[in-house]
Amino acid sequence: MVEDMKGKIRVFCRIRPMSKVELSRGSSPVVDCLDDYSVTVDTPRGLKEFQFDKVLGMISSQEDVFQDVSRLIQSAVDGFNVCIFAYGQTGSGKTFTMVGDKDLRNPGIMPRAFRTIFDIMQENTSKFDFKVWTYMLELYNERLLDLFVCPTDALSKKIEIKKDKKGLVFAHGAETKEAASAEELFALFEQGCANRHIAATKMNLESSRSHLIVGITVESTNLTNGSVNYGKLSLVDLAGSERAAKTGARDDQLKEANSINKSLSALGDVIFALSTEQAHVPYRNNKLTQLMQDSLGGNAKTLMFVNISASSCSMEETLTSLMYATRVKAITNNAQKNSESKEIAQLREVGGSDELTLTILSLFLGPGPLRAWP
């Protein structure tokens, strides 16, 4: 909690148990969970130990994973910018952590977050009036695609990554849908997932071939004083880093893999620059890093899941992921509540006031970031 107050990005490590395929190939477990905060990897050069804010062992359930996430959902409803994302090699369990299994008997963070948002809203209906909007994108082969439109239309649609004056990132041109219930939000999510690019590889029967970004905006109006808060919850399921020799990627899949690795490399450059406090942070080198600019080194409360395999055959990738995640731990964000007074909210509702007028008025009517959604 102290680290959260300081703005440090929190990092959870989740260990995937050995699969039947790995066991049949004679692989053995080389990863061990020492306690709730420490994980070790048995390497040819000796035991390597890593420490994180939480370590979830091989028997951890989806409920265990979500237990410490729920208060971040509360922060989003309260008006903060929140980002939860999963990183790891292909087949390490990122999509299972974020989305769940195929028939959703074991739902992941995303569907659980949908339910929690509306549960929190229901508990506070006597104090606040709420509205919820969502967009859903995938970054596929260097292109940002809207998952709320059919794939053929998505190819011709132009989506631009922009920032408002307070540094909040949004996708200009993306289809934004309003949801009045958790069921409506989940139905929209299922619609988007059906349009996402997946394929079978040697490492994973349903490998994500794109980065998935779900953005949820929660507007809450205080019924007592009329002030308005705007929270943004970004849920990101990154595609897995992969080596073609291991995954058997060819032709289109090889192109996809190269694009995935290029974007993750750019993300690594941003993380390195932030963790070593360099003057220049190369956010603009890739669409993925532009999308995550307010989540890494920005104004979000951010939680990273690093997903790793316990298998000896994935030891090198596991070490790389853990070192990557260790750098993320060193990054500090500056999370601030997005709020505006009743008067500013009313002026914006009218729609006739420019940003300069609103900025001047905000100096007199009280502090707080101004809303700048497309």
SULHUCOR-V345069 format. One record per helix or strand. SS is the DSSP state (alpha for helix, beta for strand). FROM is the first residue (numbers start at 1). LEN is the number of residues. If there is no record, write none. Layout:
ss: <SS & SS>
from: <FROM & FROM>
len: <LEN & LEN>
This chain:
ss: <alpha & beta & beta & alpha & beta & beta & beta & beta & beta & alpha & alpha & beta & beta & alpha & beta & beta & alpha & beta & beta & alpha & beta & beta & beta & alpha & beta & beta & beta & beta & beta & alpha & alpha & alpha & alpha & beta & beta & alpha & beta & beta & alpha & alpha>
from: <2 & 8 & 10 & 20 & 29 & 31 & 38 & 46 & 54 & 62 & 70 & 81 & 89 & 94 & 100 & 107 & 109 & 128 & 143 & 151 & 160 & 169 & 177 & 182 & 198 & 207 & 211 & 228 & 241 & 244 & 252 & 283 & 287 & 300 & 311 & 312 & 332 & 339 & 342 & 355>
len: <5 & 1 & 7 & 5 & 1 & 3 & 6 & 6 & 3 & 6 & 9 & 7 & 1 & 5 & 1 & 1 & 15 & 13 & 4 & 6 & 4 & 4 & 2 & 13 & 2 & 2 & 12 & 10 & 1 & 4 & 24 & 3 & 5 & 10 & 1 & 18 & 1 & 2 & 9 & 11>
